[in-house]
Amino acid sequence: MKPITIILCFLALVGCGGKDSPKPPLSAQLVFPEKNSECTTGINVTGTNNSTVQFRWQASDHTESYELRATNLNTNTTQTIVVSGPSANLNIERGAPYSWLVVSKNTEVSETARSETWRFFNAGVETTHAPFPAEVIAPKTGSNIARDINNEVLLEWEGADVDNDLEGYEVYFSTETPPTTLISTLTSGKSDLKVSVEANTIYYWRIVTMDREGNTATNSISEFKVR
């Protein structure tokens, strides 16, 4: 084979190689504010009940930008900011519980990656703190689930308190919203409950979390359908 032919074949092979497909971003690892903690590093904003808190996380691979979402658990209001690096400042309410997460994004792909969701209490002037609103584990709100052979489903949730003085839970469960029927009062050592259900029915439930100081926190109403 002539040298010129060999060169042309090599160039053709190289030309067909192309670039590697872009990779989707990986999820970020949260750093601060820490999970189930009290954040005391916020800088008070003059003339308001807010403080500026710096949120930090570890940079994730294949990521161009990060969307920080911080939700006030008392009002269920979410603040969002998009940044290019692994930190962002937000003005948030003092003396209030929050949850936060980070979504990693890359404009070359449609996929995104969501971090864990952490909860914290943004310090105010309180000497004692209300518990965090209970976090629903299952059934997830909006889900369509099957009952077991005893015509029951298992409600599961997670409670936390920065003072570590949880007292217990009140479980409200009904086919009407808001659910006003108190079906059980449990100690802090138990965070699940089996309830009787019927097929083709939508149910609503919520948890009131109590601590030993008499503080309470009520989570958002969750709903699910039994098929």
N, C-alpha and C positions, 0 to 999 in steps of 0.2 A: 504494500500500500504506500502510495506517495506521501511524503511529509505533509503536504498541504491538505491532503484528504484527512489525515489523522487529526490535524489541528481543527478542521471544520467539524469533525465528529465530536471532538471534545467540547467545543463551544456550544454545540447543539445540546449535549447532555447537561452542561452547566445551565443553559438557558431554560431547560425544562424543570430545573430543580425548584425554583420559586422560594418564597419565604415561608417560614413556619407559621402555622395558624396562630393568631393571638390567643393568649391564655386568659381565662376568666380570673377575676381577682379572688384572693383568699380573704377570709374573715379576719378582722382586727382583734387583737387581744386587749381587753380593757385594763386600765391601770388605776385611774383616779377620776372621781371619788370612788373609794373602795366599796365593795359589796356590803350591804346591810350595816353601814357605818354612819357616823355623824361627820359632816364636812364642816370644819371650823376655819378654813383658810380663805373663805370668801371675803372680798373687799366691799364694804358697805357703799351703796350708791346714795349720795347725799339727796335728801328730800324724798326718799322712797323707802319702801319696805323690802328692797331688793339688795342683793349683793352679787358681785361679779365673781364667778367661779371658773377656774380653768379646768377643763376636762382633758384628760390625757389617755392615750392608747398607744400600743405598739404598731409601727408601720406594717402593712401587709403587702405581700408580693403581688405583682401585676396590677397595681392599683394606681389610678391617676388622681382620684379625689375621694374624700370621705364626707358622708352626710351624718352629722350628729343630730340625734333626736332626744330631747329631754322633756319628759312629761310630768307635770304637776299632778300628783296622785289625788290631791284634794279636789281639783277642778277638772281633771282629765284634759287639760290644755297642753298641747305639744309645741315646743319651740324647735325650729330646725335651722341649721346653718351648714353650708358646704364649704370645705376647706381643702387645701392640697397637702397639708402636713398632718402629723399625728397629735394635734392639740387644737383646742378652740376655747374661746371665752364666751360665756353667756351670762346675762343678767337674769337671775332667778329669784323667786320669792324666798325671803328668810323665814325660818320656822315652819317649813313645809317639807313633806316627803316627796321625793322624785324617783323616777326610773329613767334610765338612759341606755342608749345603744348606738352603735355606729354601723353604717352601711358602706361597704367598699365598692367603688365603681371604676369602670374603665370604658372609655368611649368606643373602643374597638370591638367590644362585645356587648351583648344585651344582658348577660348574666350579671347579677350583683351578689354580694356576700354579706350576710348580716351577722353581727357579733352576738354574744350573749347579752341578756338584759340584766343590768344591775340596778339595785335600789339603794338610796341613801337619804339621809335627813339633812337638809341645809340649815345650819345652826341659826338660831335667833336668840331671843332673850330667855327662852324656857329653861327651867331647871329640871323638868321632867318632860318626857316626850311621849306623844301618842304612838301606838304601834303603826307599822306599815299596814296599809290595806292588804288583805289576803290576796295572794297571787293564785289564780286558778291554774291547776295542773290538768285536770280532766273532769268532765268533758269540756273541750275547747268551745268557746262561744261560737255559735253558728254551725256546730257539727251535727251530723245525722248519724245516730248510733243505734246499736241493737241492745235489747235488754237481755239479761241472763235467764237461765232456766227457772229462776224464782221470780221472774218479772221485776227485777231490780237493776239499777245502775249504781255505780260507785262514784260519788263526788269526792274529788281530791283537790287539796289546796296547800299552800305554803304560807306560814306566818313568820314574821320577824319583828324585832323591836330593838332599837339601839341600846336601850337600858337593860335588855335581857330579863324583863319582868312580865312576860306574857302570862295572862291568867286563863284565857280560854276563848271559845268561839260560840257565837249564836248563828245557827244556820236557818235561813229563810228560804222556803221552797214552795212554788205554786205554779198553776197553769195560767195565772194572771200576772200582769206586770203593772206596777212593781210588786214583787212577792212580799206579802205581809204576814204569812203564816209561819210562825216559829215552830220548826219541827224538832229541833234538838239544841241543847246547850252542852258543849264539850269542854274538857280541860285542854290546856295547851299541849299536852302530850299526845293528843289525837287530832289528826288533820285529814280525816276521811270519814265518809258516812255513806252507807247504802240506803237508797230510797226506793220505794215502790213506784212503778210507772206503768203506763198503758201505751199500747202501740198507736202510731199515727197521732201523736200528741206532742205539742211544744211545751217545754217546761222552762221556768225562770228561777234563778237562784242567786243569792248573794250572802256574804259572810260579814258579820260584825265581829271584829277582833277586839278583845279587851285586855288591859294590863292591870297589875295589882295596885296602881295608883288611881284607878277609876277612869283612865283615858280609854277612848274607843276610836276605832277607824272602820269605816264601811267601804267595801270595794264596789266597783261598778257591777251592774246587773249582768249576769251571763245567761245565755239561753241555748238550748239544744233541742233537737227533735228526736223522738224515739220512733224508729221505723217498724 
